[in-house]
Amino acid sequence: MVYIPTGIAQLRDDRIKKSWTVQVDAFRLAPIPVTKALYSLITRQEACPPHAAQTPVTDVSWQDAINFCNLFSRHSGLKECYSIGGDGEVIWNTEADGYRLPTEAEWQYACKAGTNGYRYGELDTIAWYRDNSEGYVREAGSKDPNAWGLYDMLGNVWEWCWDVYDANVYGSYRVFRGGSWAEEPRGCGATCRRRSHPTFRIDDLGFRIARSL
């Protein structure tokens, strides 16, 4: 996993014209989204076809991603980050050393990798999106990385983050970031925010994993 140094993320919500600053502690982030091969191995689901093994897993909900993180932590001999109550409430143990979803501040900060623009490079060289994907998800890591060695932070698949989007308006809806193979160019940017219910699944939405230091 890639070491991400301490820094500051400047978040914004264009919907309500609000911005805020978040201190990001150093952490580690996977260089690519979770692939179908890894997801199948850890969840003991039916093995994916060989030609699709290294593409990002899709059609996974936020809840699926949380469960995967706990399973992968146990598989790796690490302490689970998440406790799941009988009512489905998820509590994050921030002291645990296992795998987890990045916060959206961590995600955005890692995506930008020290740059200041909407993207960390020319879109066609860094991302699979609507205009170049030919209509399907592509092998993870097959476009250029950002300056910190992270691939597919933009395009290929949207990525679930830990955070609730706006509890007062959308209840339990969670944030996802980054754009996808099906997304138009304007949706593939470091500050673009989307949200959906934690049970939502679709064919251009996946996730990548993080670990606290």
VEXGUKOL-719817 format. One line per field, with one value per residue: residue number from 1; x, y, z of N, C-alpha, C in turn; chain; residue in one letter. Coordinates in steps of 0.001 Angstrom, whole numbers, m for minus. Example, Ala and Ser with C-alpha at 12.3 -4.5 7.8 and 13.67 -1.06 7.14 Angstrom:
// residues 2
i: (1|2)
n_px: (13190|12850)
n_py: (m5690|m2250)
n_pz: (7800|7080)
ca_px: (12300|13670)
ca_py: (m4500|m1060)
ca_pz: (7800|7140)
c_px: (13200|12900)
c_py: (m3300|30)
c_pz: (7800|7870)
ch: (A|A)
aa: (a|s)
***
This chain:
// residues 213
i: (1|2|3|4|5|6|7|8|9|10|11|12|13|14|15|16|17|18|19|20|21|22|23|24|25|26|27|28|29|30|31|32|33|34|35|36|37|38|39|40|41|42|43|44|45|46|47|48|49|50|51|52|53|54|55|56|57|58|59|60|61|62|63|64|65|66|67|68|69|70|71|72|73|74|75|76|77|78|79|80|81|82|83|84|85|86|87|88|89|90|91|92|93|94|95|96|97|98|99|100|101|102|103|104|105|106|107|108|109|110|111|112|113|114|115|116|117|118|119|120|121|122|123|124|125|126|127|128|129|130|131|132|133|134|135|136|137|138|139|140|141|142|143|144|145|146|147|148|149|150|151|152|153|154|155|156|157|158|159|160|161|162|163|164|165|166|167|168|169|170|171|172|173|174|175|176|177|178|179|180|181|182|183|184|185|186|187|188|189|190|191|192|193|194|195|196|197|198|199|200|201|202|203|204|205|206|207|208|209|210|211|212|213)
n_px: (841|342|2141|711|1307|948|m1397|m3501|m6904|m9094|m12359|m15493|m18950|m20825|m23527|m24688|m23093|m20846|m17751|m15012|m12276|m10089|m7956|m5637|m4351|m1337|m1527|m2187|m2869|m4451|m2920|m4513|m8034|m10020|m9850|m11716|m10704|m9400|m11558|m13287|m11686|m11408|m14033|m14954|m16556|m17876|m15292|m14029|m14113|m11035|m10249|m11345|m10255|m8457|m9817|m11541|m13688|m17219|m20695|m21014|m22145|m21993|m22204|m21385|m18709|m17780|m18096|m16275|m13856|m13645|m13523|m11148|m9333|m9426|m8523|m5921|m4835|m5264|m6729|m10189|m11771|m14406|m17481|m20561|m23835|m26935|m28982|m27848|m26212|m23034|m19991|m16929|m13869|m11350|m8877|m8116|m6058|m6710|m8058|m9873|m12375|m11365|m11702|m13612|m12111|m9490|m9462|m9760|m7514|m5433|m5963|m5428|m2699|m771|m1218|m3071|m5241|m8366|m7935|m5270|m3801|m3773|m6931|m7424|m5106|m4968|m7349|m10097|m13039|m16282|m15763|m13595|m13639|m15076|m17374|m17217|m15873|m12370|m9071|m7519|m5168|m4136|m3891|m2107|m523|m1072|1054|1792|1759|m711|m3304|m6082|m7569|m9197|m11888|m12685|m13851|m16305|m15689|m16460|m16561|m15975|m17691|m20817|m23034|m24854|m26479|m28735|m30262|m30118|m30136|m28882|m27244|m24205|m20946|m19502|m16671|m14748|m15493|m16124|m15960|m18245|m18838|m19273|m16846|m16827|m17551|m15381|m13337|m11258|m12669|m15320|m18384|m20503|m23412|m25164|m27584|m26494|m26946|m26905|m26109|m24230|m23031|m20728|m19452|m17218|m14617|m11727|m9135|m7970|m5512|m4942|m2161)
n_py: (m1194|2335|4909|7758|11071|13333|16046|18684|18852|20503|20659|20803|21597|21977|22056|23314|25479|25504|25272|23534|22786|20055|18329|15920|12983|11043|8066|4837|3832|1807|1152|659|190|m2261|m5408|m7695|m10266|m10283|m9627|m11803|m13872|m13213|m12987|m15436|m15981|m17122|m17730|m15174|m14712|m15347|m13279|m11042|m10706|m8771|m6417|m3686|m4539|m4342|m3362|m3459|m2687|m15|m1236|m3826|m3272|m2504|m4954|m6517|m5248|m5941|m8768|m9071|m7955|m9850|m12091|m11294|m11214|m8958|m6369|m5886|m3038|m2269|m2412|m4011|m3445|m5010|m3593|m2777|m591|899|1074|2695|1708|3598|3020|569|m1631|m2645|m3126|m587|1735|4715|8017|10741|13044|12052|10567|12575|14192|12345|11775|14236|14529|16507|18367|21176|21472|20526|18025|15582|15266|14958|14058|11852|10368|9529|8356|6077|6751|7923|8670|7175|4553|2626|1599|m167|m1517|m1292|m2870|m2566|m35|499|2948|6127|6841|9038|11555|10305|7644|6382|4743|5085|6860|8723|8132|4904|3284|4586|5303|4129|5990|6457|8392|9882|11617|13945|14116|15460|15989|13765|11528|8350|8186|7585|8808|8742|8806|10116|9442|7428|4642|5069|7705|11177|13681|15914|14821|13463|14288|15638|16885|16279|15222|12527|10602|7919|5499|3250|598|569|m581|m709|m925|584|1259|915|287|1282|323|1383|1950|2825|4454)
n_pz: (0|m483|1056|2432|3087|5926|5753|4370|3450|1317|1257|m534|m1046|m3640|m3944|m1730|m1563|174|1930|3510|5717|6284|8436|7522|8659|8344|6400|4888|1534|m884|m4054|m6261|m7091|m5298|m6748|m8876|m8618|m6086|m4441|m4844|m3828|m1066|m127|m739|m2883|m6059|m8357|m10487|m14098|m15851|m17645|m16537|m14067|m13050|m13199|m11599|m8872|m9102|m8709|m5968|m2765|m286|2191|1489|944|3479|4860|3401|4091|6818|6604|5113|6858|8990|7570|7148|9633|11180|13234|13148|11738|11863|13649|13510|14174|15291|14125|11850|12080|11686|13331|13548|14686|15434|16400|15502|13484|11039|7672|5923|4670|2947|4344|2911|2847|3103|720|m1311|m805|m1276|m3948|m5265|m4735|m4099|m6107|m7491|m9162|m10845|m11807|m11761|m14007|m17653|m18850|m20619|m20389|m17784|m16978|m17402|m19000|m20133|m22837|m23732|m22844|m24172|m23181|m20969|m17858|m17101|m16940|m13804|m12970|m15499|m16665|m16462|m13297|m10408|m8860|m6524|m7002|m7264|m8903|m11165|m9626|m10661|m12853|m14356|m11997|m9773|m6284|m3129|m98|3444|4606|5682|3540|3772|6484|7412|5176|3425|5013|5689|3475|1733|737|m2548|m4790|m7595|m10318|m13346|m15715|m17192|m16950|m17804|m18857|m17003|m14581|m13669|m11558|m8924|m6866|m7214|m5922|m5108|m4080|m2404|m1192|1395|612|m2085|m5355|m8387|m11793|m12178|m9864|m7252|m4874|m2906|m579|2659|5285|8648|10246)
ca_px: (0|1102|2165|189|1778|31|m1677|m4779|m7846|m10104|m13565|m16569|m20236|m21376|m24986|m25071|m22089|m20123|m16438|m14449|m10911|m9915|m6589|m5499|m3184|m688|m2196|m1818|m3980|m4147|m2613|m5602|m9265|m10136|m10158|m12653|m9983|m9212|m12868|m13768|m10862|m11646|m15441|m15210|m17571|m17443|m14155|m14382|m13416|m9650|m10077|m11864|m9725|m7760|m10668|m12119|m14980|m18339|m21956|m20847|m22702|m21151|m22223|m20511|m17325|m17491|m17930|m15014|m12756|m13532|m13065|m9756|m8565|m9309|m7678|m4547|m4413|m5368|m7940|m11261|m12065|m15832|m18447|m21851|m24896|m28088|m29786|m27058|m25344|m21611|m19132|m15525|m12873|m10222|m7622|m7838|m5022|m7169|m8427|m11068|m12584|m10845|m12649|m13561|m10979|m8315|m9551|m9488|m6126|m4599|m6207|m4730|m1263|30|m1612|m4116|m6313|m9489|m7374|m3820|m3186|m4675|m7939|m7283|m3925|m5073|m8672|m11093|m14309|m17261|m15276|m12517|m13738|m15838|m18581|m17059|m14801|m11066|m8103|m7025|m3772|m3698|m3650|m1005|m830|m763|2439|2045|1697|m2070|m3928|m7550|m8263|m10260|m12329|m12807|m15013|m16521|m15174|m17114|m15816|m16612|m18524|m22207|m23027|m25527|m27470|m29962|m31031|m30111|m30110|m27713|m26512|m22748|m20237|m18522|m15815|m13765|m15899|m16113|m15907|m19485|m19072|m18804|m15606|m16955|m17718|m14111|m12499|m10886|m13611|m16692|m18974|m21781|m23884|m26306|m27910|m25433|m27252|m26934|m25112|m24323|m21910|m19525|m19141|m16426|m13976|m10350|m8975|m6978|m5141|m4381|m802)
ca_py: (0|3566|5826|9094|11907|14266|17250|19386|18728|21552|20060|21742|21069|22987|22055|24297|26550|25438|24638|23308|22266|18866|17836|14507|12322|10080|6765|4072|3654|858|1842|435|m274|m3699|m6103|m8820|m11446|m10180|m9655|m13189|m14667|m12904|m13244|m16832|m16061|m17829|m17070|m14404|m15173|m14862|m12033|m9935|m10821|m7567|m5231|m3371|m5116|m3393|m3884|m3662|m1607|454|m2297|m4892|m2818|m2595|m6368|m6956|m4737|m6785|m10095|m8983|m7749|m11150|m12921|m10805|m11217|m7595|m6085|m5309|m1624|m1975|m3206|m3889|m3766|m5742|m2697|m2399|555|579|1915|2597|1742|4296|2481|m723|m1577|m3371|m2425|248|2692|6052|9129|11484|13978|11262|10227|13750|14586|11381|11949|15428|14216|17727|19271|22121|21548|19598|16707|15495|15068|14976|13047|10641|9596|9059|7846|5492|7446|7664|8916|6282|3222|1742|1122|m1194|m1337|m1702|m3409|m1579|334|533|4347|6727|7149|10395|11727|9438|6253|5867|4574|5061|7728|9282|7210|3445|3077|5405|4623|4437|6522|6201|9468|10242|12777|15044|13375|16245|15972|12460|10431|7468|8136|7678|9493|8086|9792|9794|9207|6028|4354|5521|9094|12231|14281|16830|14047|12823|15315|15362|17454|15891|14401|11873|9901|7024|4683|2259|m690|795|m1253|m410|m1537|1424|1701|m26|908|885|179|2178|1522|3863|4196)
ca_pz: (0|m666|2196|2135|4193|6577|4975|4510|2340|1245|688|m827|m1483|m4550|m3798|m717|m1599|1439|1892|4830|5715|7116|8659|7167|9228|7457|6329|3698|601|m1952|m5305|m7217|m6445|m5064|m8003|m8796|m8144|m4645|m3794|m4884|m2932|345|209|m1116|m3921|m7265|m9005|m11671|m15298|m15894|m18389|m15734|m12710|m12603|m13281|m10288|m8552|m9198|m8167|m4531|m1962|815|3201|990|1108|4912|5183|2806|4908|8015|6194|4696|8083|9661|6706|7249|11024|11689|14003|12336|11999|11939|14396|12844|15113|14792|13301|10686|12343|11602|14170|13167|15743|14815|16945|14879|12451|9867|6438|6039|3586|3235|4449|1654|2924|2734|m694|m2135|m581|m1987|m5382|m5743|m4652|m4110|m7183|m7095|m10141|m10775|m12121|m11579|m15312|m18799|m18550|m21431|m19982|m16391|m16604|m18289|m18814|m21188|m24193|m24179|m22217|m25056|m22523|m19937|m16891|m17638|m15989|m12852|m13097|m16895|m17038|m15706|m11899|m9965|m8400|m5373|m7413|m7151|m10214|m11261|m8676|m11496|m13889|m14225|m11120|m8587|m5103|m1862|1039|4731|5146|5375|2652|4469|7259|7572|3926|2760|5967|5772|2204|1839|m351|m3414|m5445|m8619|m11703|m13766|m17150|m17821|m16574|m18693|m18339|m15868|m13362|m13310|m10961|m7535|m5906|m7556|m4872|m5363|m2886|m2526|m29|1620|m32|m3535|m6185|m9806|m12509|m12292|m8509|m6471|m3709|m2577|868|3369|6628|9499|10728)
c_px: (874|997|1699|551|677|m193|m3061|m5619|m8878|m11316|m14599|m17810|m20892|m22891|m25443|m24048|m21314|m18767|m15905|m13090|m10796|m8425|m6561|m4215|m2603|m1409|m1670|m3063|m3552|m3891|m3680|m6872|m9209|m10584|m11165|m11976|m9820|m10544|m13412|m13002|m11255|m13079|m15867|m16403|m17009|m16330|m14602|m13631|m12007|m9475|m10539|m11214|m9115|m8544|m11239|m13461|m16039|m19587|m21792|m21387|m21670|m21084|m21356|m19047|m16892|m17238|m16626|m13831|m12553|m13014|m11583|m8847|m8357|m8373|m6208|m4022|m4416|m6677|m8972|m11535|m13530|m16589|m19811|m22934|m26034|m28994|m29033|m26146|m23883|m20822|m17687|m14648|m11594|m8873|m7218|m6833|m5435|m7473|m9758|m11252|m11899|m11982|m12612|m12459|m9681|m8308|m9167|m8030|m5176|m4753|m5401|m3209|m391|m288|m2780|m5322|m7418|m9030|m5865|m3081|m4212|m5627|m7726|m6093|m4054|m6353|m9379|m12430|m15150|m16670|m14175|m12637|m14407|m16963|m18419|m15866|m13503|m10137|m7562|m5543|m3259|m3589|m2545|m1425|m641|656|2788|1899|349|m2730|m5453|m8250|m9375|m10599|m12305|m13962|m15090|m16069|m15897|m16116|m16607|m17776|m19989|m22197|m23615|m26703|m28788|m30865|m31199|m30023|m28802|m26894|m25025|m22135|m19513|m17881|m15150|m14209|m15736|m16007|m17140|m19726|m18559|m17617|m15779|m17131|m16442|m13146|m12322|m11907|m15071|m17225|m20304|m22174|m24981|m26483|m26837|m25712|m27195|m25796|m25329|m23012|m20721|m19103|m18427|m15841|m12504|m10173|m7833|m6604|m4586|m2971|m789)
c_py: (1242|4440|7206|9998|12789|15498|17812|19139|19837|20981|21137|20990|22145|23103|23136|25431|26645|24789|24501|22628|21110|18541|16339|13967|11348|8731|6013|3802|2691|1592|1684|77|m1788|m4380|m7233|m10070|m11414|m10283|m11082|m14070|m14461|m13219|m14669|m16959|m16830|m17045|m16348|m14966|m14584|m13519|m10807|m9838|m9534|m6286|m4941|m4071|m4014|m4079|m4268|m2440|m1116|m603|m3480|m4534|m2892|m4048|m6916|m6503|m5585|m8179|m10082|m8743|m9077|m12076|m12563|m10759|m9840|m7413|m5386|m3863|m1378|m2964|m2947|m4362|m4513|m4909|m2229|m1209|117|1589|1647|2734|2336|3829|1163|m568|m2256|m2490|m1699|1046|4012|7013|9910|12541|13263|10972|11423|14189|13658|11508|13115|15256|15456|18702|20138|22139|20539|18164|16739|15236|15180|13790|11758|9786|9004|8306|7141|6168|7251|7735|7968|4845|2184|1018|15|m892|m1921|m2206|m2300|m1308|444|1946|4922|7030|8628|10419|10832|7963|5599|5866|4643|5862|8496|8270|5747|3060|4185|4610|5097|5018|6246|7145|9430|11542|14017|14428|14125|16169|14558|11277|9663|7404|8377|8272|8482|9126|9228|9619|7754|5902|4880|7018|10061|12944|15122|16091|13386|13882|15083|15859|17101|14914|13819|11089|8910|6241|3608|865|m606|49|m862|m826|m619|1985|596|662|531|967|1023|1483|2721|3460|4095)
c_pz: (0|586|1743|3316|4771|5707|5257|3256|2437|518|384|m1288|m2330|m4420|m2827|m596|m284|1219|3313|4688|6701|7215|8373|7787|8204|7530|5112|2856|m506|m3260|m6366|m6451|m6205|m6355|m7776|m8256|m6629|m3914|m3742|m3915|m1470|753|m108|m2043|m5106|m7950|m10262|m12883|m15362|m16592|m17589|m14366|m12192|m12864|m11891|m10077|m8605|m8656|m6697|m3798|m949|1913|2784|1208|2572|5316|4621|3655|6158|7675|5843|5903|8809|8887|6873|8676|11659|12443|13130|12737|12317|12806|13779|13806|14464|13916|12063|10891|12355|12430|13805|14412|15159|15346|16278|13738|11152|8668|6615|4756|3933|3532|3143|1672|2558|1244|m1563|m2023|m1338|m3492|m5934|m5712|m4802|m5220|m6727|m8022|m9905|m11029|m11964|m12890|m16410|m18694|m19341|m21014|m18584|m16089|m17750|m17985|m20063|m22597|m24643|m23670|m23107|m24315|m21506|m19035|m17440|m16534|m15093|m13086|m14510|m17464|m16153|m14268|m11610|m9388|m7218|m5719|m7247|m8524|m10091|m10173|m9388|m12582|m13458|m13309|m10079|m7372|m3844|m859|2327|5010|4744|4568|3324|5222|7374|6347|3382|3716|5934|4486|2425|571|m1233|m4329|m6699|m10051|m12104|m15278|m17889|m17660|m17634|m18061|m17089|m14543|m12872|m12799|m9476|m6529|m6198|m6516|m5350|m4116|m3265|m1231|158|1076|m1549|m4233|m7649|m10473|m12757|m10929|m7748|m5249|m3676|m1072|1391|4673|7384|9916|12247)
ch: (A|A|A|A|A|A|A|A|A|A|A|A|A|A|A|A|A|A|A|A|A|A|A|A|A|A|A|A|A|A|A|A|A|A|A|A|A|A|A|A|A|A|A|A|A|A|A|A|A|A|A|A|A|A|A|A|A|A|A|A|A|A|A|A|A|A|A|A|A|A|A|A|A|A|A|A|A|A|A|A|A|A|A|A|A|A|A|A|A|A|A|A|A|A|A|A|A|A|A|A|A|A|A|A|A|A|A|A|A|A|A|A|A|A|A|A|A|A|A|A|A|A|A|A|A|A|A|A|A|A|A|A|A|A|A|A|A|A|A|A|A|A|A|A|A|A|A|A|A|A|A|A|A|A|A|A|A|A|A|A|A|A|A|A|A|A|A|A|A|A|A|A|A|A|A|A|A|A|A|A|A|A|A|A|A|A|A|A|A|A|A|A|A|A|A|A|A|A|A|A|A|A|A|A|A|A|A|A|A|A|A|A|A)
aa: (m|v|y|i|p|t|g|i|a|q|l|r|d|d|r|i|k|k|s|w|t|v|q|v|d|a|f|r|l|a|p|i|p|v|t|k|a|l|y|s|l|i|t|r|q|e|a|c|p|p|h|a|a|q|t|p|v|t|d|v|s|w|q|d|a|i|n|f|c|n|l|f|s|r|h|s|g|l|k|e|c|y|s|i|g|g|d|g|e|v|i|w|n|t|e|a|d|g|y|r|l|p|t|e|a|e|w|q|y|a|c|k|a|g|t|n|g|y|r|y|g|e|l|d|t|i|a|w|y|r|d|n|s|e|g|y|v|r|e|a|g|s|k|d|p|n|a|w|g|l|y|d|m|l|g|n|v|w|e|w|c|w|d|v|y|d|a|n|v|y|g|s|y|r|v|f|r|g|g|s|w|a|e|e|p|r|g|c|g|a|t|c|r|r|r|s|h|p|t|f|r|i|d|d|l|g|f|r|i|a|r|s|l)
***
